[in-house]
Amino acid sequence: MSNKIPEAAILPQKPAPLKSTTALLQTTGHKTAATSEFGASFPVKVPTGFSDLIEYGDLLDPLLRQVLPSPEEDLIHPNFSTDPTDDLSQQPIPGLLHKYHGRALLITTGACAIHCRYCFRRHYPYQSKQIKPSHWQQILQYLANDNSIHEIILSGGDPFTLSDTKLLPFLDDLEAIPHLQTIRFHTRLLSFTPERLTTAFTNWLKDTSTSVVIVYHINHAQELSEPLHHTTKKLQQLSVTQLNQSVLLKGINDDADTLAQLNQQLFQYRILPYYLHQLDLVQGAAHFKVSDTEAKLIHHTLQQRLPGYLVPKLVYEAPHTGSKQWL
């Protein structure tokens, strides 16, 4: 099938401000995928901070293509699954993933500010597999008993969708475990809602004795904004390590020029490129897949064009392995 967005999705040149992508769908008239199987089970969702960066009137806009459903999401591909990273078998306690040596990951929430159509957790059973208050003390005991775990990763969903009244007690409890040296946040929200960096969270950053890492998920330079730049400069002053991971997506960032521009601009924002992920093989996202051969060619071009510190590692995730795999 074609990757083109139907003509019915043509956007007006000067739309009214959008409060959600439901409004975006209504504005575009793109209803087919919204009523399809995957469109219904993985509803359209994006905040104004992201939709404001979309170039209206451009059907191939790289931000629009990340959030607008396609009928191709209904196609079943034999090599794609609903749990491509095998997270469900790696949970000693609901909400805690322990897959890799030295670090563990918390599913802090099932909520995310945006629904990316290629999301590897689009089928994830968050109701039963995220942290619940009844599990929290058990999780803390598990972490305290394993001295090999020196880094804790807060993921989800997106940890920054939690209010400070919920997030900060999490952090205080984790910080009290002596061998947890690093707290890492994986976030999509902070890149387009930088005002989430509140005074209370900033004060926690100032006072914490742990090393703090924030890993953004930014796929295209068009996602960068001046409010984000202001926030990243502030985080740098607070000694926060800032990294970015992108997903290689067909029709969005699958060329060296686009990725070189992104990585160069990220550095101006005090963010270092970290990973360039091959797509996780999740059902409903096959139309975003870039071949391994093409991915390696793009990455080789980046190596020739950019200094080494601006070239992210080209990786993929394979179940039952001890780390991300280099392609």
N, C-alpha and C positions, 0 to 999 in steps of 0.2 A: 504494500500500500504506500501511497505518497506520504511524505512528511509534511506537506503543505497544510497550513491552516485553511479551512474552508472560507470561501469568499464572504460567507455570512458573518465572519469574525472581524470584518474590517472595522477599525475603530474610528470614531470621529476625531477631527483634528484638535478640537479644544473641548475636551470633556469636563464636566463638573468634577470637583474633588471626589474621590472614591473612598468610602469608609471600609470596604471589604471587596474581595474578589467576587463575591456573589453579585455585587453591583457591577463589577467588571464584566462578568458573563452576561448580565442583562444588557449592558451597554453594547457589547459586541454582537449580541444575538446568537452567540455560540451555545446552543442548547443541546445538541446531539450527545456529546460526551457527558454532559452534566446529568443526563438521565440514563446513561449506560451503567453497566454493572460496577465498574471501578469508579466511575464518576460519582456513584451513589455511596459506595462504601468508603471512599477516600475523598471527602467533599473538598471543593475549592475553598482556599483560605489564604489570604495575604493582607497584611496591614497597609495602611496608607503610605507609610514610610518607604515601602518597596514599590507600590504601584505608582507613586509620584515620579519614580525614576524611569518608568517605561516611556519610550518614544511613541506617542500616540499616532496612529495612522500607519505604522510600520508593522506589517504582518510578520516579519521575520525578526522583530525585536528580540534580542537574546534574553531579556528578562521576562517578556511576555511568554516566550516559549517554555520557560521553566515552570510556569504556574497554570497555563491554560490547558485543560484536558484535551486529549485527542481520542478519536474512536479507536486508534491503534492500541489503546490501553486494554481493550477487551480481547485482544488476540492472545491466545495461549501459546507459549513457546516452550518446547520440551526441555531446554537447558536452563530455564529460569524457574525460580521457586518463590514461595512466600516467606521463606526464612533463609536467604542466600548466605548469610554469615554464620548460620547455626548458633545463634545467640541463645535460643531456647534451651539447648542442652548444656549450656555453660553457666547455669545459675545455681550455686549451692544454696542460696536463699533468694526468694523472690525479690527482684530489684537490684541484686548484686551479680555482676558478671565478673568471673575470674578466669580469663582466657590466657593471659600472657604473664610471664614471670616478672615479678617486681611491681606490678600495678594491677589495680582492680577498678571496675567501672560501676557507677551507680546510675540506675535508671530513676532519676529523681522525680520525673513526672512524665505523663503521656502527652502533655500539652506542648504544642509548638505554635509559634506565631504565624508560620507560613507552611503550606503544604506544597513541597516541591514534587513534581509529578514523577521524578525518578527516585524518590526516597526509598532507601533500603529497608526502612521500618514501616512502610505503608500498611503492611498487614499485621503488624505486631500486636499481640493481645495485651495491651497496656493495663487493662482492668485487673488482670490477675498477675502480671509480671512486673509491675512497678513497685517502688517502696511504699509500704503502708506503715502507719504508726506502730502496729503490732509487731512489725519485723525489725524496727530500727535498732532496738537494744541487741537483738541477735546479730545484726549486721556489724554493729560496733564491736561486739565480742569476737566475731570472726576476724575482723581486721586487727584487733588488738592481739589476738593469739598468733598471728602470722607475721613474724618479724621480717620476712622476705618482701612484704609489700611496703614499698617506700613512696609510692605515688597513687593518689586516688583521682579518678576522672569523673567529673560530674557531667552527665549527658541526659538524654531523654528520648523523645521530646527535647525541650530546651530548658536548662536549669534557670535561665534568666526570665522565664515566664513565671517563676515562683516569686511571690512578694518577699521583701526583706524579712518580714516577720516569720516566714517559713524557711527562707534560705539561710539566714545568718545563724540560727540555732544549729542547723546541719553542720555549718562550717566550724562553729565553736566546738562541737562534739568531736569532729574529725581532727581538729587541731590539737586536741587533748591527747591524742595517741602519739607517743613520742617518736616512733619510727616512721610515721607518715611525714616525709620531708617536703613533698610537693602536692599541691592541689591544682588540678587542671580543669578548666571549664571548656566544654565544646559548645559553641553557640552559633546560631544563624541570626538570632534576634538582634544581638548587640550591634551588628554591622549596619542595620537599617533603622534601629531604634536606640541610638546611642544615649538618649536621655535616660535609659534604664540604669546608667551609672549614677546611682543616687548618692546623697551625702552619707547615708548610713553604710552603704557598701564601700564607699571610698574610705571611710573611717576604719572599717575592718581591714582594708588593704594596708592602711598606714600602720596598724597595730599588729598584724599577724607576724608570727615568727617563721611561717612556712614560705617556701618559694611558690609563687603563683604564676601560672601559665594560662593564657587565654588563646584558644585556637578558634579562629573565625572560619566560616564556610562562605567564601566569596568566589564566584565562578567567572566573573566578567568585570572589566574596569568600569563599566557603566554603573555598577553597584556601589562604587565609592562616592562619597559625598563630603562636603565641607564639615557638617556636624560630626561625621565619623572621624575626620581628620583631627578635629578639636579633642575628641575623646581619646584617640590613640596617643596623642601627645601628652595628655594628662596621665594616662596609664603608664607611659614610659617614665614619667617623673616619679611614679610610685613603684618603680623597679619591677613592673609586670613584664614578663616575657610574652611577646605577641607573635603568633604564628598564623599561617593560613593554610587550609587544605581546600583544594578545588576538585571537582569531579569532571572528568573529560566527557563532554556531551556533544553528540552529533548535532550539527546545525546551530550550536551555541558558542562553543569555544574550541572547536577541533581544528585549529590552525595555529602555527607558531607565532604569527604576527599578533593575534589576539592575546595569547598567553604571555608573550614577551611584554606587551603593553601592560597587562595586568600585574605581572611580577615587578616591573619597574615602578609602577605607581604604588603598589603595596609598600615598597621600601620607603617611598616618600612619606608614607603614613606610619612609619616605624613598625611595619609588619613584615616578617620574613616568610617567604614561601616555604612550605613544609612538605606537603604531599600533593601530588597530582594523581588522583585515584582513577583507575579504570572502573567503569560502572559495575556496581554489585548487581548480580543477575537476578533481580527481583521481578516477579511477574507484573506486567503492566508497563514496563519501562524499556522493552527491547528496542524500540525505535530510537532510543538515545545512544545505542551501543556503537562505539568506535572500535574497529578491528585492532588487534594487538600489533599487527604490522604497521598500521598507520600511526598508532599511538607511539611506537618506538621511533618512527621517523620524525614525528613532531618533537619528541623529547630530545632526539639527537640534534635537531636544528636549534632548539633552545640552548643546548650545551655549547654550540658553536657561537651563538649570538650573545649570550649573557655571561657575566661573571658567575663563578660557581655558587656563590652564596644566594644568587637569585634563581637558581635552577632547582625546583622541587624534585623530590624523589618520585619516580614513576612506580606506583605500587598497585597491587590488587590484594584482596582479602580472600584467602582460601580457608575453608573450615578445617578444624583439627590441626592447625599449624601454630607454632609458638610466637609468631610475629606477622606483621604485614610482609608480603612477598614482593620483592623487586621484580619488575617486568624486564 
